[in-house]
Amino acid sequence: MFQNLEIFQLSQAMARHAAQRQEVVAANMANADTPGYAARDITPFSDLVAHRPHQTAMRSTRAGHIGSHAPITVREVQANVESAPNGNTVSLEEEMMRAVSVRKQHNRALAIYKSSLTILRSSLGRR
């Protein structure tokens, strides 16, 4: 019943985006010593849901979704640190900060979902 409400779709997309970003962060950390490896990140969630003047619908997070307009893309990160002598651009400190950011995004998605569910239940007269 509530799967079609936009707020639930938004919170689900935000949680899915956080999971995908965590995968990229984990891959960066796993390849911290790989010669020539360039640190990567994905399209920010805010770019995926940015509204254009003529478009008010939320964009999907993956190319396979119905109505997909802006799939998540993995891109190389412009590192603020110099690359290692072996050409690796991964900074473990930066990746740890990204991991914290991902956790906050996931927690925010869960909070939005729980709050929306509480409002929906209250409107139906349930607790």
C-alpha positions, 0 to 999 in steps of 0.5 A, spaced: 500 500 500 505 505 502 510 503 496 507 508 492 508 514 496 514 518 494 517 519 501 518 511 502 521 511 495 525 517 497 528 513 503 529 507 500 533 510 494 537 513 499 538 507 503 540 503 496 545 509 494 548 509 501 549 501 500 552 502 493 557 508 496 559 503 501 561 498 496 565 503 493 569 505 499 570 498 501 573 497 494 577 503 495 580 501 502 581 494 499 586 497 494 589 502 498 596 498 496 594 496 489 599 500 484 596 505 480 589 504 483 585 511 483 580 512 488 573 512 486 566 515 488 559 515 486 554 520 484 552 524 490 545 522 492 543 530 491 545 530 484 540 524 483 534 527 486 535 534 483 529 537 480 529 541 474 524 546 473 520 542 468 521 535 472 518 534 479 519 526 479 524 523 483 530 520 479 532 512 479 538 510 482 539 504 477 539 504 470 534 498 470 529 502 474 522 504 471 523 511 469 531 511 469 534 518 467 540 518 471 544 512 473 549 512 479 556 512 475 562 511 479 568 516 477 575 517 480 576 522 485 580 528 485 584 527 490 587 532 495 593 528 497 599 526 492 599 519 489 603 514 492 610 513 489 606 507 486 601 511 483 595 509 488 591 515 490 587 512 496 587 516 502 585 511 508 583 517 512 579 520 506 575 513 505 574 513 513 571 519 512 567 517 507 565 511 510 562 515 516 558 519 511 555 513 508 553 511 515 550 518 516 546 517 510 543 510 511 541 512 518 538 518 515 534 514 510 532 509 516 529 515 520 525 518 514 522 511 513 520 510 520 518 517 521 513 517 515 511 510 517 509 513 524 505 519 521 502 514 516 500 509 522 497 515 526 493 518 520 490 511 520 488 511 527 494 506 529 500 506 534 
